[in-house]
Every structure is written in structure tokens, then in C-alpha cells.
Amino acid sequence: MPGSTEICILGSRELTEPFRGVGLAAAITDADSVLERAVELGQGSYKIVFYAEEYYPLLREFLLRRGGGVFPTFIPIPSVGDGERYATQRLRELIKKAIGVDVYWEAK
């Protein structure tokens, strides 16, 4: 895969193309093969793998088995529009864990 050897984007062609345009590596996938692609990327030399948040339910068990402190780090990218907002929830958890306080503000 051409592009950065440290960062990869896992997702549909529509998601990955803008990132490829700025030189990042891309792993194009769909829901049927996302787990297989994530396992492949997990054994590679990437430091960070960003993935489309709609794939989180399909990757959840894989990500939990990996635990923390293992490269690459898998980070969800928020989706446009309505959805489960897995990426936002995960970022909120990480911030709370890092500083000990939930500082996320939600508009009502």
C-alpha cells in the first residue's frame, strides 16, 4: 500500500480517498472483509490505523482481545450524519481516563 508507513486508513473507497490524497496509506474494505483486513493491519508495521466508526461493532471483539499498548493503535473516525457515534464515545472515554474527569460537553 503506498503512502505513510506509520498511519493507515481502513474503510470504504469514499472514506480513504481524501486521506490517500495527503499521502497516507489506505486499506479499502467493506463490512464483509473488515475484520480480515484489520487482522492483517494489526500484524503490519503501522503505528496508527484509523477506521470508519460504523465498523466498530464488527471489530469490537478483535479490539478487546488486542488490549492496550500494542501497535498499531486502532482509532475510530467519526461518521457524517446520524449514527451510534462510537468514535465520539471512545474519545470521551479516553479523555476521561487520561485526566480523570469527564469534560465532554453536549449541546441540548
Buried (B, 14 or more C-beta within 10 A) or exposed (E): BEBBEEBBBBBBEEBBEEBBEEEBBBBBBEEEEBBEBBEEBBEBEBEBBBBBBBBBEBBEEBBEEBEEEEEBEBBBBBBEEEEEBBBBBBBBEEBEEEEEEEEEEEEE
